[in-house]
Amino acid sequence: MNLDRFAYGRPDPQDVPEKKVGYCNTCQSAIMQGDEVIELDGDMYCDSVCLMRKLGARYVGAGMEG
């Protein structure tokens, strides 16, 4: 029996395994609970680059897209 009052404490929330809630619709990387994602028509994208790939968009310099 341990009589130290600090020997037992509240459970550490970091000991809980991470929960996957889905995958990026473009690159298929795992999306965990609490991650910031982009949602479009029910699909999740891990970042703006993956969303742009899906939409066929690209970055260009204004007036330079020749």
Backbone as numpy.savetxt, mean C-alpha at the origin, in Angstrom:
# Nx Ny Nz CAx CAy CAz Cx Cy Cz
6.77 -17.75 39.61 5.92 -16.59 39.61 6.82 -15.36 39.61
6.55 -14.46 38.70 7.32 -13.23 38.59 6.54 -12.10 39.26
7.14 -11.46 40.24 6.46 -10.40 40.97 6.78 -9.01 40.43
7.58 -8.96 39.37 7.92 -7.68 38.76 6.67 -7.13 38.06
6.26 -5.93 38.40 5.03 -5.38 37.83 5.19 -5.00 36.36
6.43 -4.91 35.87 6.66 -4.58 34.47 6.95 -5.81 33.61
6.91 -6.99 34.18 7.23 -8.21 33.46 6.17 -8.53 32.40
4.93 -8.20 32.68 3.85 -8.50 31.74 3.16 -7.20 31.40
3.00 -6.94 30.13 2.37 -5.69 29.72 1.33 -5.96 28.65
0.91 -4.89 28.06 -0.06 -5.00 26.97 0.61 -5.64 25.76
-0.14 -6.35 24.93 0.46 -6.96 23.74 0.95 -5.89 22.76
2.04 -6.17 22.12 2.63 -5.25 21.16 1.85 -5.33 19.85
1.29 -4.22 19.34 0.52 -4.28 18.09 1.38 -4.64 16.88
2.71 -4.49 17.00 3.58 -4.85 15.90 3.78 -6.36 15.79
3.38 -7.11 16.81 3.50 -8.56 16.77 2.41 -9.20 15.92
1.38 -8.45 15.57 0.29 -8.96 14.75 0.75 -9.00 13.29
0.57 -10.13 12.59 1.00 -10.17 11.20 0.23 -9.18 10.34
0.91 -8.65 9.33 0.27 -7.69 8.44 -0.83 -8.38 7.62
-1.89 -7.63 7.34 -3.02 -8.19 6.62 -3.02 -7.68 5.19
-2.94 -8.60 4.23 -3.02 -8.22 2.83 -4.48 -7.99 2.47
-4.74 -6.87 1.81 -6.11 -6.58 1.41 -6.28 -6.67 -0.10
-5.20 -6.83 -0.82 -5.30 -6.95 -2.27 -3.96 -6.79 -2.94
-4.01 -6.66 -4.25 -2.81 -6.51 -5.05 -3.02 -5.37 -6.04
-1.92 -4.71 -6.40 -1.97 -3.64 -7.39 -2.44 -4.22 -8.72
-3.34 -3.53 -9.37 -3.92 -4.02 -10.62 -2.91 -4.03 -11.76
-1.82 -3.27 -11.67 -0.83 -3.20 -12.74 0.39 -4.06 -12.45
1.05 -3.85 -11.31 2.32 -4.54 -11.03 2.16 -5.75 -10.11
0.97 -5.98 -9.59 0.66 -7.12 -8.72 1.41 -7.13 -7.39
1.93 -5.97 -6.94 2.56 -5.92 -5.62 1.47 -5.96 -4.55
1.81 -6.54 -3.41 0.83 -6.71 -2.32 0.47 -5.36 -1.72
-0.81 -5.19 -1.43 -1.30 -3.99 -0.75 -1.76 -4.42 0.63
-1.14 -3.81 1.65 -1.43 -4.18 3.04 -2.45 -3.22 3.64
-3.10 -3.67 4.69 -4.09 -2.85 5.37 -3.41 -1.57 5.86
-3.99 -0.43 5.56 -3.47 0.85 5.99 -2.59 1.53 4.95
-2.19 0.82 3.88 -1.39 1.44 2.82 -2.22 2.49 2.10
-1.57 3.54 1.65 -2.24 4.56 0.84 -2.19 4.12 -0.61
-3.35 3.97 -1.23 -3.45 3.50 -2.61 -4.36 4.43 -3.40
-4.37 4.24 -4.71 -5.29 4.94 -5.60 -6.34 3.92 -6.02
-7.61 4.28 -5.87 -8.69 3.38 -6.25 -9.44 3.98 -7.42
-9.64 3.19 -8.47 -10.37 3.64 -9.65 -11.26 2.51 -10.11
-12.55 2.73 -10.11 -13.55 1.74 -10.53 -13.39 0.40 -9.79
-13.07 0.45 -8.52 -12.95 -0.75 -7.71 -11.59 -1.42 -7.77
-10.70 -0.97 -8.65 -9.35 -1.52 -8.74 -8.40 -0.67 -7.91
-7.39 -1.29 -7.31 -6.42 -0.58 -6.49 -5.07 -0.51 -7.22
-4.42 0.65 -7.11 -3.10 0.87 -7.70 -2.18 1.36 -6.61
-0.94 0.81 -6.56 -0.03 1.13 -5.46 0.51 2.55 -5.55
0.60 3.13 -6.75 1.08 4.51 -6.88 0.60 5.10 -8.20
0.93 6.37 -8.41 0.47 7.07 -9.61 1.10 6.51 -10.88
2.31 5.98 -10.79 2.97 5.42 -11.98 2.20 4.20 -12.48
1.78 3.33 -11.58 1.00 2.16 -11.99 -0.35 2.57 -12.59
-0.98 3.58 -12.02 -2.24 4.06 -12.58 -2.02 4.64 -13.97
-0.95 5.40 -14.14 -0.65 5.98 -15.46 -0.38 4.89 -16.49
0.33 3.83 -16.10 0.57 2.72 -17.02 -0.74 2.08 -17.47
-1.65 1.90 -16.52 -2.95 1.29 -16.83 -3.76 2.17 -17.78
-3.70 3.50 -17.57 -4.49 4.41 -18.39 -3.80 4.76 -19.71
-2.52 4.40 -19.84 -1.78 4.73 -21.06 -1.29 6.16 -21.07
-1.21 6.80 -19.90 -0.76 8.18 -19.81 0.76 8.22 -19.72
1.33 9.41 -19.93 2.78 9.56 -19.82 3.09 10.99 -19.42
4.27 11.19 -18.87 4.75 12.53 -18.54 5.43 13.13 -19.77
5.13 14.38 -20.09 5.78 15.08 -21.19 6.04 16.51 -20.76
7.00 17.15 -21.41 7.21 18.57 -21.19 6.18 19.36 -21.99
5.61 20.36 -21.38 4.57 21.13 -22.05 5.13 21.76 -23.32
4.46 21.53 -24.44 4.88 22.07 -25.72 6.01 21.27 -26.36
6.46 20.20 -25.75 7.60 19.43 -26.23 7.21 18.00 -26.62
5.91 17.68 -26.69 5.52 16.29 -26.87 5.73 15.76 -28.28
6.17 16.56 -29.24 6.47 16.24 -30.63 6.58 14.84 -30.93
